[in-house]
Amino acid sequence: MIYSTRTEIVELIRLIQSGEGGSKELKTLERATGNPNVWIFFDVLELEGMSPDKIFDLLCGNNEISTL
């Protein structure tokens, strides 16, 4: 599945943040955001309690993701 809308990517972030998503979801998020080091956000930053929408804004700079 290709995630190309904000809603889909926010859901993907929610899965990863909650621990429900694994390496497959992380790799998909890396492709969707164009950031091969996106895992660092989840390992280094304190994201517990932060809304997935806010994390999306941090990753994507409030920009809509174009179709991949």
N, C-alpha and C positions, 0 to 999 in steps of 0.2 A: 504494500500500500504506500502511496506517495502522499505525504502530508503537505498541502500547499495553502491552506487557509489558516488564518489566525486561530480560529476555533479548534481546528484539528491539531495544530501545534501546541496550543494551550492544554489540550487534553493529553497529549503526549508528555508534556512537561509535568502535568499532574500525576500521571502514572509513574514517571521516574522519581519524582519528589516523594511520593508516598511509598515507594519501594515495590510497587506492583509491576513496574517496568524493569526489564533487564537490559542486557547488552544489545539486543536487537533494537529496542526502542531508543536507546542511546545513539546507536549508529544511524538510525533513521532521523533523529533530531540533528545530528551532525550534518547529514546531507541536506536536510530542510533549511538549516540556518547558514550553511556554507562554512561552518566553524568546526574544523576537525578536532579541536581541543575543548569542545563544549563540556566534557565530563568534569573539567576543572571547576566550572561553576558549581557543580553539585558536590565536589570533594572539598573545596576550599572555602566557599562562601557559606554563611549560615542562612540556609533557605527554609528551614522549618518555620512554619507559620506565615511565610510570605506567599501571597497569592500567585498562582500560576500565570495570571495575566501580567503581574509585575515582573516576573521572571522573563516572560516573553519580551516585555519592553526592554529589559536589560540586555537580552541576547540580540534583539533585532532592532533596537533603537526606535521603537514606535513605528517601524515601517511594516507595511503589509508584505507578505512573502508572495512573490510572483509564482505562477505555475512552473513547477520543476520539470 
